[in-house]
Amino acid sequence: MEKYYTIRLFYSESAHSVLGVCIQSRLASEVNI
């Protein structure tokens, strides 16, 4: 059970970081345009 929770936490963390990168790149492209 603890291992499952750790894996779930890892996936949510990586998803948040990917989402943050997408938002930053979108903002950067809007500023460049």
C-alpha positions in Angstrom: 0.0 0.0 0.0 2.8 2.4 0.9 4.6 1.6 -2.4 1.4 2.3 -4.4 1.0 5.7 -2.6 4.7 6.6 -3.4 4.2 5.7 -7.1 1.0 7.8 -7.2 2.7 10.7 -5.6 5.6 10.4 -8.0 3.2 10.4 -11.0 1.3 13.4 -9.7 4.5 15.4 -9.1 5.8 14.6 -12.6 2.4 15.6 -14.1 2.5 18.9 -12.3 6.1 19.6 -13.5 5.1 18.8 -17.1 2.0 21.1 -16.8 4.3 23.9 -15.4 6.7 23.5 -18.3 3.8 23.7 -20.8 2.4 26.8 -19.1 5.9 28.5 -19.0 6.5 27.7 -22.7 3.1 29.0 -23.7 3.7 32.3 -21.8 7.1 32.6 -23.3 5.7 32.2 -26.8 3.0 34.7 -26.2 5.6 37.3 -24.9 7.8 36.6 -28.0 4.9 37.2 -30.3 
